[in-house]
Every structure is written in structure tokens, then in C-alpha cells.
Amino acid sequence: MRRDVVRVGYGLFYVAAGLNHFVNPEFYLAIMPPYLPWHGPLVFLSGAAEVALGALLCIPRTTRLAGWGLIVMLLAIFPANLHMALHAEQFPQLPSIALWLRLPIQAILIAWAYHYARRGAR
């Protein structure tokens, strides 16, 4: 039961984060690295991926698929997080330390997703 609560909580975290891409797209547009094309569509695509993968994580039957999808997604957005840390002066509203802390936190999120990718909802 506790494992289910943690898994569903982790899934809902992604659903909420993904929905925020649609509610507050300006924030995500501002953090897009300049070398990536199609900023608007990528913001909405990443938001939709987070919502879908978070929802799939909540369903025991699709937990493994969601775990692998989250790993791919987290690796895909890592360059944006690294760009933010390397160019902290472009984001004065965020503390520089927070931008750097996101990088190891993302590694933890990948490890957590890998746990679900390997084991499923067990």
C-alpha cells in the first residue's frame, strides 16, 4: 500500500509539472536553450509528455513503460537544466545554487524512474 502511495505521488508530481507547462508557458519558453528550435511546440510537447508519463506511472500495468519514458524525458530535458546553471545570470529570479542543485536532483529522479522501469509497480 505504501509503495502504491509513493508511486502515485511520484506520478502526480509529473502530472502537475506537465500541466504547469500549459498554465505558465512563458517560464518554460524563457529557459529553452537558444540552440533548440521550435521553443513553443517543445514546451507543449514536454508538458504533454510529463502529464502522460505521470498518469501512466499511476497505473500499475503501465508503470514499467512510464519508468522508461520518464528516463528518456529526463535525459532530454537535462540540456535545458544545464544551460540554466551555466547561464544563471539570465535567470536572476532564481538562486544560482538552486539551478546547480537541479542537476544532481535530476540524477535522483532518473534513478527513481529506473526503479519503476525495472520493477514495475511491485
C-alpha beads as a LAMMPS data file, in Angstrom:
LAMMPS data file: protein, C-alpha beads

122 atoms
121 bonds

1 atom types
1 bond types

-500.0 500.0 xlo xhi
-500.0 500.0 ylo yhi
-500.0 500.0 zlo zhi

Masses

1 110.0

Atoms # bond

1 1 1 0.000 0.000 0.000
2 1 1 2.765 2.451 0.955
3 1 1 4.597 1.686 -2.292
4 1 1 1.450 2.450 -4.252
5 1 1 1.070 5.794 -2.484
6 1 1 4.688 6.728 -3.247
7 1 1 4.381 5.626 -6.895
8 1 1 1.122 7.521 -7.412
9 1 1 2.572 10.579 -5.649
10 1 1 5.599 10.462 -7.956
11 1 1 3.254 10.178 -10.936
12 1 1 1.089 13.080 -9.789
13 1 1 4.249 15.175 -9.366
14 1 1 4.846 14.794 -13.113
15 1 1 1.194 15.406 -13.982
16 1 1 1.288 18.692 -12.034
17 1 1 4.638 19.702 -13.533
18 1 1 3.367 18.914 -17.020
19 1 1 0.158 20.882 -16.563
20 1 1 2.260 23.848 -15.474
21 1 1 3.769 23.913 -18.990
22 1 1 0.302 24.854 -20.278
23 1 1 -0.582 27.227 -17.429
24 1 1 2.759 29.051 -17.357
25 1 1 4.426 28.511 -20.760
26 1 1 6.340 31.807 -20.501
27 1 1 8.556 30.344 -17.774
28 1 1 9.474 27.333 -19.889
29 1 1 9.974 29.399 -23.033
30 1 1 12.439 31.581 -21.115
31 1 1 14.570 28.601 -20.072
32 1 1 14.799 26.985 -23.506
33 1 1 18.397 26.885 -24.743
34 1 1 18.796 29.116 -27.803
35 1 1 20.269 26.277 -29.875
36 1 1 16.997 24.308 -29.769
37 1 1 14.421 25.003 -32.489
38 1 1 10.641 25.295 -32.090
39 1 1 10.571 26.524 -28.498
40 1 1 6.782 26.778 -28.265
41 1 1 6.000 23.305 -29.603
42 1 1 8.771 21.768 -27.481
43 1 1 7.368 23.347 -24.313
44 1 1 3.925 21.926 -25.026
45 1 1 5.333 18.560 -26.122
46 1 1 7.386 18.226 -22.941
47 1 1 4.373 19.235 -20.852
48 1 1 2.177 16.666 -22.593
49 1 1 4.874 14.011 -22.095
50 1 1 5.075 14.775 -18.379
51 1 1 1.289 14.586 -17.990
52 1 1 1.041 11.333 -19.956
53 1 1 4.006 9.631 -18.295
54 1 1 2.922 10.738 -14.841
55 1 1 -0.546 9.326 -15.459
56 1 1 0.907 6.063 -16.799
57 1 1 3.043 5.763 -13.682
58 1 1 -0.129 5.797 -11.576
59 1 1 -1.481 2.716 -13.373
60 1 1 0.213 -0.486 -12.135
61 1 1 0.014 -2.166 -15.534
62 1 1 1.906 0.685 -17.273
63 1 1 4.425 1.531 -14.561
64 1 1 7.418 -0.031 -16.346
65 1 1 6.623 1.766 -19.601
66 1 1 6.245 5.035 -17.708
67 1 1 9.575 4.500 -15.959
68 1 1 11.437 4.073 -19.246
69 1 1 9.605 7.038 -20.748
70 1 1 10.486 9.228 -17.776
71 1 1 14.161 8.301 -18.125
72 1 1 14.138 9.350 -21.785
73 1 1 12.273 12.560 -20.987
74 1 1 14.553 13.481 -18.070
75 1 1 17.630 12.911 -20.229
76 1 1 16.080 15.024 -22.994
77 1 1 15.449 17.992 -20.692
78 1 1 18.842 17.778 -18.972
79 1 1 20.473 20.156 -21.512
80 1 1 17.951 22.867 -20.600
81 1 1 18.743 22.447 -16.904
82 1 1 22.476 22.524 -17.598
83 1 1 22.025 25.618 -19.785
84 1 1 20.226 27.351 -16.913
85 1 1 23.002 26.506 -14.446
86 1 1 25.748 27.645 -16.821
87 1 1 23.914 30.896 -17.613
88 1 1 22.496 31.753 -14.193
89 1 1 22.783 35.474 -14.963
90 1 1 19.918 35.040 -17.442
91 1 1 17.659 33.840 -14.604
92 1 1 18.126 36.408 -11.810
93 1 1 14.787 35.430 -10.259
94 1 1 16.250 32.012 -9.348
95 1 1 19.163 31.481 -6.940
96 1 1 22.236 30.152 -8.725
97 1 1 22.621 27.362 -6.160
98 1 1 19.105 26.147 -6.971
99 1 1 19.999 25.913 -10.647
100 1 1 23.066 23.817 -9.857
101 1 1 21.190 21.631 -7.368
102 1 1 18.688 20.710 -10.068
103 1 1 21.383 18.685 -11.830
104 1 1 22.005 16.084 -9.087
105 1 1 18.292 16.113 -8.246
106 1 1 17.601 15.170 -11.840
107 1 1 20.005 12.230 -11.448
108 1 1 17.973 11.114 -8.422
109 1 1 14.744 11.416 -10.424
110 1 1 16.293 9.290 -13.189
111 1 1 17.333 6.651 -10.646
112 1 1 13.827 6.657 -9.199
113 1 1 12.306 6.262 -12.670
114 1 1 14.759 3.410 -13.334
115 1 1 13.477 1.668 -10.220
116 1 1 9.977 1.670 -11.726
117 1 1 11.270 0.790 -15.202
118 1 1 12.944 -2.336 -13.804
119 1 1 10.449 -3.454 -11.207
120 1 1 7.125 -2.044 -12.295
121 1 1 4.519 -1.457 -9.585
122 1 1 5.781 -4.308 -7.363

Bonds

1 1 1 2
2 1 2 3
3 1 3 4
4 1 4 5
5 1 5 6
6 1 6 7
7 1 7 8
8 1 8 9
9 1 9 10
10 1 10 11
11 1 11 12
12 1 12 13
13 1 13 14
14 1 14 15
15 1 15 16
16 1 16 17
17 1 17 18
18 1 18 19
19 1 19 20
20 1 20 21
21 1 21 22
22 1 22 23
23 1 23 24
24 1 24 25
25 1 25 26
26 1 26 27
27 1 27 28
28 1 28 29
29 1 29 30
30 1 30 31
31 1 31 32
32 1 32 33
33 1 33 34
34 1 34 35
35 1 35 36
36 1 36 37
37 1 37 38
38 1 38 39
39 1 39 40
40 1 40 41
41 1 41 42
42 1 42 43
43 1 43 44
44 1 44 45
45 1 45 46
46 1 46 47
47 1 47 48
48 1 48 49
49 1 49 50
50 1 50 51
51 1 51 52
52 1 52 53
53 1 53 54
54 1 54 55
55 1 55 56
56 1 56 57
57 1 57 58
58 1 58 59
59 1 59 60
60 1 60 61
61 1 61 62
62 1 62 63
63 1 63 64
64 1 64 65
65 1 65 66
66 1 66 67
67 1 67 68
68 1 68 69
69 1 69 70
70 1 70 71
71 1 71 72
72 1 72 73
73 1 73 74
74 1 74 75
75 1 75 76
76 1 76 77
77 1 77 78
78 1 78 79
79 1 79 80
80 1 80 81
81 1 81 82
82 1 82 83
83 1 83 84
84 1 84 85
85 1 85 86
86 1 86 87
87 1 87 88
88 1 88 89
89 1 89 90
90 1 90 91
91 1 91 92
92 1 92 93
93 1 93 94
94 1 94 95
95 1 95 96
96 1 96 97
97 1 97 98
98 1 98 99
99 1 99 100
100 1 100 101
101 1 101 102
102 1 102 103
103 1 103 104
104 1 104 105
105 1 105 106
106 1 106 107
107 1 107 108
108 1 108 109
109 1 109 110
110 1 110 111
111 1 111 112
112 1 112 113
113 1 113 114
114 1 114 115
115 1 115 116
116 1 116 117
117 1 117 118
118 1 118 119
119 1 119 120
120 1 120 121
121 1 121 122
